Amino acid sequence: MSRSQQYDQQKQETADRHREMDAVDEVLHDLKSLKNASPLTSESLDVLIEAVEDYVHFEESLEYILRQIPDKVKDLLVE
């Protein structure tokens, strides 16, 4: 299982234990926490965070949101 798939699985488990919105909130928090500790440019990360916030606003599913996050970003988020 790739690191990206591990991240997806962790968030799906959170959704199963609690609510899907809790997992979505975790994803958004995880992305924001990368701002200072990431090799990604701040601008590209800001664009991704804004996109996820839009997905939340339009009530997109956790699965859809996770598909929109690049694998290289999810690799950085795996605990």
Beta strands, then each sheet from edge to edge (+ up, - down):
end
